[in-house]
């Protein structure tokens, strides 16, 4: 149980375009979903927290107009990187929680912006 | 001071030995504590959660929590090369986990 999927697993896009990443909880309803970014050999960086039906709460320094998060249902959250630039290239990971504070991570999406 | 502190390592142990990973946290109201394992290039995987003082065992893993001293540890018995990974400590005072930077463990055959 507690499986979280992400799609796509990797994506290459051109500078200036937008990319959407989906995060789904497959066998449970996620009251809260989290989005992280991780650069090589660095620690997880929390970008935002989202609750179903509510606006996401962004961490300090994360541009909410650049990283659009939608938590449309208890099983789906999406992260859209708008007007992507090479510095946005990173490993994006979502996680989901069903209220017990345990977070279950998706497999991650590796984004490369050329 | 970071909210959650871990020794970055690398920690190297021989196969079959006990690996000991430590974590300290600053928020005294924290109630939930977790250990995640992250292999290189992969996302974190939850391996242990602990909520009460004392020890919690699951197979070769034992989590230890001491709220008075604000530390949580993870012991891995009979370490295997497949245990080589980065171990992340997470502390949850209010519905959102704060992660340490992780300790990299290498188990040598």
Interface residues (C-beta under 8 A of the other chain):
Chain A: X32 X34 X43 X44 X46 X49 X93 X95 X101 X102 X103 X104 X105 X106 X107 X108
Chain B: X32 X34 X36 X42 X43 X44 X45 X46 X49 X88 X90 X92 X95 X96 X97 X99 X100 X101 X102
